[in-house]
Amino acid sequence: MVIEESVLETCRRRGVSRRRFMQFCGTMAATLALPKSYAQTIAGALSQKRKPVLVWLEFQDCAGNTESMLRTTHPTVEDVVLETLSWEYHETIMAGYGKHAEAALKRVVDEEKGKYLVVVEGAIPTADDGIYCTIGGRTALDIATEVCGGAAATIAVGACAWDGGLVRSNPNPTGAVGLHEAVPGIKIVNLPGCPHNSVNTAAVLVHYLTFGELPALDPEDRPLFAYGQLIHDQCERRAHYDAGRYVQAWGDEGHRKGWCLFKMGCKGPEANYNCPTVRWNNATSWPVKSGHGCIACASSRFWDTKSPFYERLPHPAGFGVDVTAGEIGWTVVAGVAAATAAHAVGHVVRDHFHPGNGDGTPTEKAKAEKQTTEVN
Amino acid sequence: MARVVIDPVTRIEGHLRIETEVNGGRVTDAWSSGTMFRGIELILRGRDPREAWIWAQRICGVCTTVHALASVRAVENALGIDIPDNARLVRNIIAGSQNVQDHVVHFYHLHALDWVDVTLALKADPAKTSQLAQSISEWPKSSTTYFKGVQDRVKALVASRQLSLFSSGDWGHPAYQLPPEANLLAVAHYIEALDMQRDFIRIHAVLGGKNPHLQTYLVGGMSTAIDGNEPEAVINPERITLFNELAARAKTFVQQVYIPDVLAVAGFYKEWFGYGEGLGNFMAYGDLPSGSINDPAGFFFPRGVLLGRDLANLHPVDPGKIAEYVTHSWYEYSDGDQVSRPPAVGETNPKYSGPKPPFLVLDTDAKYSWLKAPRYDDKPMEVGPLARTLIAYASGDAQVKKTVDAVLAKFNAPPTALFSTLGRIAARAIEADLVVQKLPDWIAQLDDNMAHGDVRIHNGDKWDPESWPKSCAGFGLEEAPRGSLGHWVEIENKKIVNYQAIVPSTWNAGPRDAHGQRGAYEAALLNTPIADPERPLEVLRTVHSFDPCLACAVHVVDGKGRSYGRDVVAGPEPEESTSLPPVPAAQYLASVRGGM
């Protein structure tokens, strides 16, 4: 006997009210920046009978994205979202091992062709025929090509799966690249961040289940709902920036009063992410709230392009509309100008050693990143 | 004789392959292989030492925060920076929470399914499960109705024929010995532990901005501004209340769920006190300082070495005795692969010589792992919660002795029973209990400091790189949940010129050395009974009892600034690095010994 039960039915049986379930769907609609009326559509989609299959692959990873997924909150409801999918392969938490694990993955690839979802975590090494990461005797590249190639869609979570992340940083000892470079041409959505914020990942899954397609993406294949806005513009410390109230030293009065971390190297003015609004661990906090600058972990090649992390940004990115340099005072402007000059020197050094193709020239992507930065 | 291979070993961090030889229903030999390599230490060279922790933390996301702490300690040691008391307390709270969180997640989500048959929970009588639960604990979620609800959930999952993460389990394996009621109890607590870890780790979200990969360390202290009079300060009276609540809930969970479950499960698998012994050599650097990091006498986790199962003689730790072999690792040394090299003069020249993928078996007579083989005084060592517990026991720590003796009395077992697979599981639970009792003390001290107007959280004397010497070197030691961790850093002209980490799982999961001495996993697997070579579940029990973390374990040490990898990939080596001289071993070892 096969009992087929929708998520809503499961919720009811587990004592989760329809009201609470609809609240969850509302939250997802809000995260996805959809009109409120879509909550009903989402609820309808989550009430399907047969669960879509998902496999989670880990390559040159630290399992931080897996851990982030385990930290998803509102368990009574999001657990159900996990139950909405049949999560059949995930090395860090699956029951099976060895041959059983390999068989589980093979079954999905063979029997669910074109229907299953893949999540990929970690970079993929391409140097020396890929021998820097093997699983079950096969290279990461071999597995990714086969499994992602047969999927309905692939979600690359974290910086490493997106563009190689830290593993790819200069001097990139293993020839690591992100998934879209390793396996070109697949249907992909990138959820960068170090790690990914699992609220966004849940929202992408919900969007896919609801509409049968991925949410609107930017040119880097990142969902606009999560990566469409500057951190700086959403930051709770923004008013202090506009008013020229900066932390000058760790633990000083301004730091204790929650002032702006710009001078301590915060990269918020150059970083796109919904970190300040979604926050982490049941919306408890995010790095800037906890007193440390942003490191722009959702930006392209951020390890090489956004470091040194404690060096302040060269340009004061867009003071508030009602504040002019004159009002802030010439001292600040002069300070910024000096910092700009210092940073420019830093940039030359950085470009020489860190990003790019290894010969000192920045990659096309690094150039694009820089242009984006300048526009910002 | 059969070669039994497990790859991937799942429910661990990282990529581990275990090959065993099975003869007459027993493991007669074993080989442990790490199959992934990144090279993070090399990537760190040329960077600002103040941000090394941000990079090094990404060595592992399961052991998040631990590499960040070892890294800031190393740089502070190199620059001679003392941190304020508030920063020490925040670090202890973060590290202590990580320890408890990690141990709970390990037992329920990484290890339990080796002992618990999820499908057998269907056969349980919820009323009897309720009786069982109430007989071992005060934990309130223990009614018949509650267990019936959990059972219905499992039923629906099984009936849907889409078992998700559980679809590939070894259900029905003869090695599963729990009665149905205990299985149902464990499944209920598997789910509850997911809630617990999510809730408890919010302490990291407040003190770290997020978990995993906290973002509040600073060389010289922490970025968690503290002020009793400021609502926007990261640490203020309201937050202290939250920390206390979270710590109290964790304590209740550990004492009313985790500990009773470990004891109950162990009661059905007592023979596993007789399997998985391993090396009998144990090491701990010690950690959780009550004052200066340079004063091990004040550590909550004591420091020491135990050799040859001898609990009567606790030896001091001498890091000068640490060296690494690559005889069976995919690297080569310039003076041959039969010698060991101290980390200070270590070399990393990766040279893969394994079979061309796809492959079925490794040539284990030759090189077979990306892990090196660290040795202490030329002996393989086990590190981790068991090592720490035994070392605390041997050091005469009254609280540890009392707790350990109580657990042993329950099973009518001698202390030597701890040298086993179950011993590791028990030690981890005992440790979580000790730490969860200690957390409120640190929170109270922080509160007390704040109440007395102590708002110091960072020592900025050396924040400006202009204040640094032209060159310096240092190290940071730590007890991570999985064992002894060390980071070593050399700084020249305000930049990192050499960075290295010697990590718990390298000690435990490493391969053989030049003398053919097995690593800890390899030794522990000998004589493991195997009911069915097609389904070597028993191998997982012992390997998992170490809580493997392979992303951590594979690391590079590059004392000579050697370039490697394909040139087309790595690009030209930065000029300044190629001219770096190796660190003179004597100078390095003196610096290390001086601090121990």
Interface residues (C-beta under 8 A of the other chain):
Chain A: M1 V2 I3 E4 E5 T10 R13 R14 G15 R50 K51 V53 E58 F59 Q60 D61 C62 A63 G64 N65 T66 E67 S68 L70 R71 T72 T73 P75 D79 L82 E83 L85 S86 W87 E88 Y89 H90 E91 T92 I93 M94 A95 G96 Y97 G98 K99 H100 A101 E102 A103 A104 A123 P125 T126 A127 D128 D129 G130 I131 Y132 C133 T134 I135 G136 G137 R138 T139 D142 L166 V167 S169 N170 P171 N172 P173 T174 G175 A176 C194 P195 A249 W250 G251 H255 R256 K257 G258 R279 W280 N281 N282 T284 S285 W286 P287 V288 K289 S290 G291 H292 I295 W303 S307 P308 F309 Y310 H352 F353 H354 G356 N357 G358 D359
Chain B: V5 I6 D7 P8 V9 T10 R11 I12 E13 G14 H15 T35 M36 F37 R38 G39 I40 L42 I43 G46 R47 D48 R50 E51 I54 W55 R58 I59 C60 G61 V62 T64 V105 H109 L110 L113 V118 G149 D152 R153 A156 L157 A159 S160 R161 Q162 L163 S164 L165 F166 S167 S168 G169 D170 I191 L194 D195 Q197 R198 D199 I201 R202 H204 A205 V206 L207 G208 G209 K210 N211 P212 H213 Q215 T216 L218 G220 G221 M222 S223 T224 A225 I226 D227 E230 E232 A233 V234 P350 Y352 G354 P355 K356 P357 P358 F359 L360 W370 V455 R456 I457 H458 G460 W463 E534 R535 P536 L540 A551 V556 S563 Y564 G565 R566 V568 V569 A570 G571 P572 E573 P574
